[in-house]
Amino acid sequence: MNFKITLLPGDGIGPEVVGEAVRVLETIAGKYKHSFDFQERLMGGCSIDKYGSSLTDETLADCVASDSVLLGAVGGPKWDDPNAKDRPERGLLALRKGLGVFANLRPVKVHPALVDGSPLKPEKLQGVDILVLRELTGGLYFGFPKGRDVKDGRERAVDTLEYYDYEIKRIMKLAFELAKGRKKKVTSVDKANVLESSRLWRQIATQVGKENPDVELEHVLVDTASMRLITGPAWMDVVVTENMFGDILTDEASVLAGSMGMLPSASLGESTVGLYEPIHGSAPDIAGKGIANPIGTILSTAMMLRHSLKLEAEAASIEKAVDAVITAGARTADIGGKLSTRQMADEIIKHIGE
Ligand code: NAD
């Protein structure tokens, strides 16, 4: 089969890890007789430098017209001025909006051979296999009114936490669908004891739960969820939550795996064009050294094959290859080894299709 994939390597280590992920996809194409047509575009700081815009209309149109999009990372000290006209993160928000993606999926698994790299005690990490779904389009980051003013002689700042029923319903449905292919359990995280938006969230979660009686649903307050992620992460399977809670909980969950460099993500919407990216940033401290861990990006391509291109066997073969090399002791610096970005990818490529 023939697929068009837009690559947005971005800034810092982005191009290094995306380059290796492309080699893995080319290996998949060869072994499974597919053809991937890659088109590379600028996004983030590099796009500001060249075009004066973090995401041009042309690049967005190319992304929308492709089968899926693979992103490295954007940002870095060069573009950090808070008063700048455009910033790399704006491109990311515009890209998510333009692609219509509303759910960010972050699987967090702890490889048994890497438990020592995690700050948690090994016994707490037994069987950890969580899929967090974070809502991407609503909540505090987008609600109006928003801004600063002076009221009654006092400086004031306002953000608005707003959710529509349809925004909650569509991500809840996705969470239940995904739970059916896993342990048939959904944990919906909210703050329904205090927030009106969370009471609507809980109401809709309950409705969707009734439509899916084969999946167990539990409601957990966000403060309890954040504690349980550390005290007993193995009890969680599919976790679904609103934008800001998800932002915080997904970073907390990523710590379990020992290194940011290990974890992939997928952002999905109604269309099959998904956005796939590692969870880490552009890591300016190690950019250009060739030592970044490419596994988060390589596993993101597995998510792309599964969710956008519907190539399950190919996705599983990448995941098995990563599993095998970690078991065999292959390590980049962030997980206690000496392999370069390229060498780690070489090891993974050797195991593909075994
Ligand atoms: P970061 O994720 O870039 O780095 C945090 C730490 O993890 C650093 O020590 C880094 O060296 C290490 N690290 C990250 N990825 C790694 C990998 N693949 N292999 C080995 N080590 C890795 O976060 P930060 O330092 O807070 O942010 C740096 C820049 O990235 C900022 O400009 C930030 O805005 C941006 N950022 C972008 C995204 C994105 O593009 N989605 C996400 C987060 C941060």
Residues whose N, C-alpha, C, O or C-beta is under 5 A from the ligand:
A	BS01	NAD	G72 A73 V74 G75 G76 M260 G261 I279 H280 G281 S282 A283 P284 D285 I286 I291 A292 N293 D334
